[in-house]
């Protein structure tokens, strides 16, 4: 995660929280996207157990809608259009019916 001294293992909950908020205060859409992607990457290593240590109501899944919307907004501001079938991090979408067509893919 970023440029940290070797041996430093940041708490993913703190990285998600700080990066998510730092993205919101950026005036450059590219910097906003950089912070949003850092928050999204950190969320992938965050566990529900760690989130519940902070507050019993927290679940990792609850972070994703806001993180994905922010990444999409930054892509929109930069006029980046993801390829069909991918999400912003480049991973393949899970197969399933399309909400628009009802067909897979």
C-alpha positions in Angstrom: 0.0 0.0 0.0 1.8 3.1 -1.2 5.3 4.0 -0.1 5.6 2.8 3.4 8.9 1.8 5.2 9.6 -1.9 5.0 8.0 -3.9 7.9 5.2 -1.4 8.3 1.8 -3.1 8.0 -0.9 -0.5 8.1 -4.3 -1.3 9.5 -6.7 -1.7 6.5 -9.5 0.0 8.4 -7.5 3.1 8.9 -6.3 3.1 5.3 -9.8 2.7 3.9 -11.1 5.5 6.1 -8.3 7.9 5.5 -7.9 7.3 1.8 -11.7 7.5 1.3 -11.8 10.9 3.0 -8.6 12.2 1.3 -10.1 11.4 -2.1 -13.1 13.6 -1.3 -10.9 16.7 -0.7 -8.8 16.4 -3.9 -9.3 19.0 -6.6 -7.5 17.0 -9.2 -9.7 14.1 -10.5 -6.6 11.9 -11.1 -5.5 12.4 -7.5 -9.0 11.7 -6.3 -9.0 8.4 -8.3 -5.6 7.5 -6.9 -6.9 7.8 -3.3 -10.2 6.1 -4.2 -8.4 3.1 -5.6 -6.1 2.9 -2.6 -9.2 2.8 -0.4 -10.8 0.1 -2.5 -7.6 -2.0 -2.4 -7.4 -1.6 1.4 -11.1 -2.7 1.7 -10.1 -6.0 0.0 -7.8 -6.8 2.9 -10.2 -5.6 5.6 -12.1 -8.3 7.5 -15.5 -8.0 9.1 -13.9 -9.0 12.4 -11.5 -6.0 12.2 -14.3 -3.7 11.2 -16.5 -4.9 14.1 -13.6 -4.3 16.6 -14.2 -0.6 15.8 -18.0 -0.8 15.8 -20.2 -3.8 16.1 -22.4 -2.7 13.3 -19.7 -2.4 10.6 -19.3 -4.9 7.8 -16.8 -4.7 4.9 -19.6 -5.1 2.4 -21.0 -1.8 3.6 -17.9 0.1 2.4 -18.1 -1.0 -1.2 -21.1 0.9 -2.5 -19.6 4.3 -1.6 -16.1 3.2 -2.7 -17.3 2.0 -6.1 -19.5 5.1 -6.6 -16.5 7.3 -5.9 -14.3 5.4 -8.3 -17.0 5.7 -11.0 -17.4 9.4 -10.4 -13.6 9.9 -10.7 -13.6 7.9 -14.0 -16.5 10.0 -15.2 -14.6 13.2 -14.4 -11.5 11.9 -16.2 -13.7 10.6 -19.1 -12.4 7.1 -18.5 -14.8 4.4 -19.7 -14.2 0.9 -18.4 -14.3 -1.9 -20.9 -17.6 -3.9 -20.9 -17.4 -6.7 -18.4 -14.9 -5.1 -16.1 -15.0 -3.0 -13.0 -12.6 -0.1 -12.3 -9.9 -2.2 -10.8 -9.7 -4.3 -14.0 -11.1 -7.5 -12.4 -13.7 -9.5 -14.3 -17.3 -9.0 -13.1 -18.9 -12.0 -11.6 -21.0 -13.8 -14.2 -24.7 -13.3 -13.9 -27.7 -11.8 -15.6 -27.4 -8.3 -16.8 -29.8 -6.0 -15.1 -30.8 -4.5 -18.4 -31.0 -7.5 -20.7 -31.4 -10.5 -18.3 -28.6 -12.3 -20.2 -25.3 -13.4 -18.8 -22.2 -11.2 -19.2 
